[in-house]
Amino acid sequence: MTVLLCAGFHAFAQQPGAQSQPPAPPQTQPASHAQAQGPALPQAFDPTRPEAQPDLSLDHDPILSPDPEDNMAINPNAPVPTERAGALKKGQNGVYTLHEDVDEVLLNCAVIDENGKPVMDLKQSDFRVWEDGIPQTTNSFQHQDLPVSIGLLVDNSGSMRDKRTAVNAAAMTLLHDSNPKDAAFVVNFSDRAFLDQGFTSDVSLLNRGLSHFDSRGTTAMYDAVAASADELAKHAKQPKQALLIITDGADNASHLSLEKAIRRVQNLGGPVVYSIGLLFDTEEAESQRAHSALETLSEETGGVAYFPRALDEVDKIAQDVARDIRNQYVVGYHSSKSSSIEGYRTVHVEVSAPRHGRLIVRTRKGYYARRAPAQPTQTAQETRP
């Protein structure tokens, strides 16, 4: 079954020309993609059971929008908690609740030297992190080949018809060079985005998903990126995530703008975005627009945009992307800002390792913080003496 991905929601639809395929194993099939099990049997009416009531305390639209600002509280005067982190607060029922900010910010960092070669022997003490210009204390550090959740987004518009064989071969090269425990999905997009293979580690199923193309139509890349970021947020089992976009032109059909697509990715704590722009035979004006958009999308999320001069360079680029993903450092810190302060926060990372000279760090440029719900970590019921 092929799934039609739209920005912000999922709907089932069969892509024209797509072949049917066996369902993924139960452990890898997302719940929302499972086949319907038939109508549920009605429960017997119990007159003694109180009628379920809607939660009237909600102050937001229950249907999420692709635009983060549309998901804010409807009431602009809704109170914002101001108690400090770590405060022990007594409730009306005499129960004490400890409120503490515990969300950790994780940064996937690729580090290269002045010659563009990856640097593999750095320590936690070599990294410096700033958030909104304020130094942060790193509290976690990893440098190992961790499994990754990957989304493969391939342009399926009419201009890609003669390129798909080479592009699909390059995508398979990336999969073969990746960690065997990685899980990936395949999205073919033109004016709409189709999920032609859900999350799986089975390379043969991913190859089949890549073969579901019928190159025609326009290019709605930004919508495909937003929908794929949603897919990662909902169904990825690995915290480390990446998207690879392969396209040969500028977006000309999305409902979302480039800025809103980037914000959507960042708002979801989203993936590193790699992009390959096959712009060598594209008209100059469109090529410039596509080049700028892909470069911005990748740089804002900590990835790399590649622009090969010929189709036969794509396979080598796929190898470079696989190596880059597998050799990243993961640096974590707890923000010095309270989680009650929402909004966009800039992030800057530097590495100081004199033995290597000047080093360049790639990571996402920021993230959207959301107010964390109170987590009761300690309770104590009052008793009379």
C-alpha positions in Angstrom: 0.0 0.0 0.0 1.2 3.5 -0.9 0.5 6.3 1.5 -0.1 9.8 0.4 1.8 12.2 2.6 0.4 15.7 3.0 2.0 18.5 5.1 0.6 17.9 8.6 -1.6 14.8 8.1 -1.7 11.4 6.5 -4.3 9.9 4.1 -4.3 6.6 2.3 -4.1 6.6 -1.5 -2.7 4.4 -4.2 -0.1 6.2 -6.3 -0.8 5.9 -10.1 1.5 3.2 -11.5 2.8 2.0 -8.2 3.0 -1.7 -7.6 1.5 -3.4 -4.6 3.9 -4.7 -2.0 3.8 -6.9 1.1 3.3 -5.2 4.4 6.3 -4.6 6.6 6.7 -6.8 9.6 4.5 -5.8 12.6 7.3 -4.5 14.6 8.3 -2.0 11.9 4.8 -1.1 10.6 3.6 2.2 12.0 0.2 2.0 13.7 -1.3 4.6 11.4 -0.2 2.5 8.4 -1.7 -0.8 9.6 -4.5 -2.3 7.6 -8.0 -1.8 9.0 -9.2 -4.6 11.2 -12.9 -4.0 10.6 -15.5 -2.1 12.6 -15.3 -2.4 16.3 -18.3 -4.1 18.0 -20.5 -1.7 19.9 -20.2 -1.9 23.7 -23.3 -2.7 25.8 -24.9 0.4 27.2 -24.3 0.7 31.0 -26.7 3.2 32.6 -24.6 3.3 35.7 -21.4 4.5 33.9 -21.0 8.3 33.8 -21.0 9.8 30.3 -17.5 10.7 29.0 -17.0 14.4 28.8 -14.6 16.3 26.6 -11.5 17.9 28.3 -12.6 21.6 28.6 -9.3 22.6 30.0 -7.7 22.4 26.5 -6.9 25.9 25.1 -5.8 24.9 21.7 -7.1 23.5 18.4 -6.9 19.6 18.7 -5.9 19.4 15.0 -2.2 20.3 14.7 -1.3 22.6 11.9 2.0 22.5 9.9 2.5 26.1 11.1 3.8 26.1 14.7 2.2 29.5 15.4 -1.2 28.1 14.6 -0.8 25.6 17.4 -0.3 28.2 20.1 -3.0 28.8 22.8 -6.2 30.3 21.5 -6.5 32.6 24.5 -3.7 35.2 24.3 -4.2 35.9 28.0 -3.7 32.4 29.1 -1.4 32.4 32.1 2.2 31.3 31.7 3.8 29.4 34.7 6.5 31.4 36.3 7.8 29.2 39.1 11.4 28.5 38.9 12.9 25.1 38.0 13.3 22.8 41.0 10.5 24.6 43.0 8.5 22.4 45.4 4.9 23.5 45.2 2.0 22.5 47.4 -1.3 21.8 45.8 -4.8 22.2 47.2 -5.0 18.6 48.1 -2.0 18.8 50.3 0.3 17.0 47.8 3.7 18.5 47.1 5.0 18.4 43.5 8.6 19.1 42.4 8.8 21.0 39.1 12.1 20.7 37.3 13.3 21.3 33.7 14.7 18.0 32.5 14.6 18.2 28.7 18.0 17.6 27.1 19.1 19.3 23.9 21.0 16.9 21.7 23.2 18.2 18.9 24.5 16.0 16.1 27.8 17.5 15.2 30.0 16.7 12.2 33.6 18.0 12.6 36.0 18.4 9.7 39.5 20.0 9.3 40.5 22.6 6.9 41.0 20.0 4.2 37.4 18.7 4.6 38.4 15.5 6.3 36.4 14.2 9.3 38.1 14.5 12.7 37.6 11.4 14.8 39.4 11.7 18.1 37.8 14.6 19.9 36.7 14.6 23.5 33.8 16.2 25.3 36.1 18.9 26.8 36.9 20.0 23.2 33.4 21.2 22.6 31.9 24.6 23.5 28.2 25.2 23.2 26.3 28.5 23.3 22.5 29.0 23.4 21.3 32.5 22.6 24.8 33.7 23.2 25.0 32.1 26.7 27.6 29.4 27.4 26.1 26.0 28.2 27.5 23.0 30.1 27.6 19.8 28.1 26.5 16.8 30.2 26.5 14.0 27.6 28.8 13.0 24.8 28.9 10.2 22.3 31.0 9.3 19.3 30.0 6.0 18.0 28.2 4.5 15.0 24.6 4.9 16.3 21.7 3.6 14.3 19.8 6.3 12.5 16.3 6.8 11.2 16.5 8.0 7.6 14.0 9.4 5.1 14.8 9.2 1.4 13.0 11.9 -0.5 13.3 11.6 -4.3 11.9 14.0 -6.8 9.4 12.3 -9.0 8.6 15.2 -11.3 8.7 14.9 -15.1 12.2 16.3 -15.5 13.6 13.4 -13.4 12.6 10.6 -15.8 16.0 10.1 -17.3 17.8 10.5 -14.0 15.9 8.0 -11.8 18.0 4.9 -12.6 21.2 6.6 -11.5 19.5 8.3 -8.5 18.0 5.0 -7.3 21.4 3.3 -7.6 23.0 6.0 -5.5 20.3 5.7 -2.9 21.0 2.0 -2.7 24.7 2.8 -2.3 23.9 5.0 0.7 21.8 2.2 2.3 24.4 -0.4 1.8 27.1 1.9 3.3 24.9 2.8 6.3 24.7 1.0 9.7 22.8 -2.3 9.2 20.6 -1.4 12.1 19.4 1.9 10.5 15.7 2.1 9.5 14.6 4.1 6.5 11.5 5.1 4.6 11.1 6.1 0.9 9.1 9.1 -0.3 8.6 9.8 -4.0 7.3 13.4 -4.5 6.0 15.5 -7.4 3.0 17.7 -6.8 2.2 15.3 -3.9 4.4 13.2 -1.6 3.8 9.4 -1.5 5.3 7.2 1.2 6.1 4.2 -1.0 7.9 2.3 1.8 7.5 2.8 5.5 10.2 2.4 8.1 12.2 -0.8 7.5 15.8 -2.1 7.6 15.0 -4.5 4.7 17.0 -3.1 1.8 15.0 -5.1 -0.7 11.8 -3.5 0.4 13.5 0.0 0.2 14.7 -0.8 -3.3 11.1 -1.7 -4.2 9.9 1.6 -2.8 12.4 3.5 -4.9 11.2 1.7 -8.0 7.6 3.1 -7.5 8.1 6.2 -9.7 6.1 7.6 -12.6 8.0 10.8 -13.3 5.5 13.5 -14.1 4.0 16.7 -12.7 5.5 19.5 -10.7 7.8 19.7 -7.6 6.3 20.2 -4.1 9.5 19.7 -2.2 8.8 21.8 0.9 5.6 20.0 1.5 7.4 16.7 1.2 10.0 17.8 3.7 7.4 18.8 6.2 5.5 15.6 5.9 8.6 13.5 6.1 9.7 15.4 9.3 6.3 14.5 10.7 6.8 10.8 9.8 10.1 10.8 11.6 8.6 12.5 14.7 5.7 10.0 14.9 7.4 6.7 14.0 11.2 6.9 14.2 12.6 4.6 16.9 16.1 6.1 16.8 16.6 9.6 18.3 19.3 10.3 15.6 17.5 11.2 12.4 18.3 12.4 8.9 16.6 13.2 5.6 18.2 13.0 2.1 16.6 15.0 -0.6 17.4 14.4 -4.3 15.9 16.8 -6.8 16.7 18.5 -10.1 14.9 21.8 -9.8 13.3 24.5 -7.6 10.0 24.0 -5.7 7.1 25.2 -7.7 4.0 23.5 -6.2 4.2 23.5 -2.3 1.6 25.0 -0.1 4.4 25.7 2.5 7.2 28.2 2.0 10.8 27.4 2.5 10.8 29.3 5.8 7.8 27.4 7.1 9.2 24.0 6.0 12.5 24.8 7.9 10.5 26.0 10.9 8.5 22.8 10.8 11.6 20.6 10.9 13.1 22.7 13.7 9.9 22.7 15.7 9.9 18.9 15.7 13.4 18.8 17.1 14.0 17.6 13.6 16.5 15.7 11.5 19.7 16.7 9.8 18.8 17.4 6.1 21.2 16.4 3.3 20.4 17.5 -0.2 21.6 16.6 -3.7 20.8 19.2 -6.3 21.0 17.8 -9.9 21.1 21.3 -11.4 23.7 20.8 -14.1 21.0 20.9 -16.9 18.5 23.3 -15.3 17.8 26.8 -16.5 19.9 29.4 -14.8 17.2 31.2 -13.0 15.6 28.0 -11.6 19.0 26.6 -10.8 19.9 29.6 -8.7 16.6 29.4 -6.8 17.0 25.7 -6.2 20.6 26.1 -5.2 19.8 28.7 -2.6 16.8 26.8 -1.2 18.7 23.5 -0.8 21.7 25.2 0.7 19.6 27.0 3.3 17.5 23.9 4.2 20.7 21.9 4.8 22.7 24.6 6.6 19.9 25.4 9.0 19.6 21.8 10.1 23.3 20.9 10.2 23.5 19.0 7.0 25.3 19.5 3.7 24.0 20.4 0.2 25.8 18.8 -2.7 25.7 20.0 -6.3 27.3 17.5 -8.7 28.4 18.6 -12.2 27.2 15.3 -13.7 25.0 12.4 -12.9 27.9 10.0 -12.5 29.0 11.9 -9.4 25.9 11.1 -7.4 27.0 7.6 -6.3 30.2 9.1 -4.7 28.1 11.7 -2.9 25.9 9.0 -1.5 28.9 7.4 0.0 30.0 10.7 1.5 26.6 11.2 3.1 26.6 7.7 4.6 30.1 8.3 6.1 29.1 11.7 7.4 26.1 10.3 9.2 28.0 7.5 10.8 30.9 9.7 12.0 29.0 12.4 13.9 29.4 13.4 17.5 26.3 13.7 19.7 26.6 16.5 22.3 23.9 17.0 24.9 23.2 19.8 27.4 20.4 21.0 29.6 19.5 24.6 28.6 20.1 27.2 31.2 16.8 28.8 30.2 13.6 27.7 31.9 11.4 25.4 29.8 8.6 27.8 30.6 10.2 30.3 28.1 9.0 29.2 24.7 10.2 30.2 21.2 13.2 29.9 18.9 16.7 29.5 20.5 19.9 29.9 18.5 22.7 27.3 19.0 26.4 27.8 18.3 29.1 25.1 18.7 32.8 25.5 18.5 35.6 22.9 18.9 39.0 23.8 20.3 41.7 21.1 19.7 45.1 22.7 19.0 46.5 19.5 17.8 44.2 19.7 14.8 44.4 23.4 14.0 41.3 25.1 12.8 38.2 22.9 12.8 34.7 23.4 11.3 31.6 22.2 13.1 28.3 21.5 11.4 25.2 21.2 13.5 21.7 22.7 13.5 21.5 26.5 14.1 18.7 26.4 16.6 15.5 24.8 17.8 12.1 25.7 19.1 11.6 25.3 22.8 8.2 24.3 24.1 6.9 24.6 27.6 7.5 21.3 29.4 4.6 19.8 31.4 5.1 19.5 35.1 6.7 16.2 36.1 5.8 15.0 39.6 9.0 13.5 40.8 8.2 13.6 44.5 5.0 13.6 46.5 4.2 13.9 50.2 0.7 13.8 51.7 0.2 16.1 54.6 -0.9 14.5 57.9 -2.0 16.1 61.1 0.4 15.8 64.1 
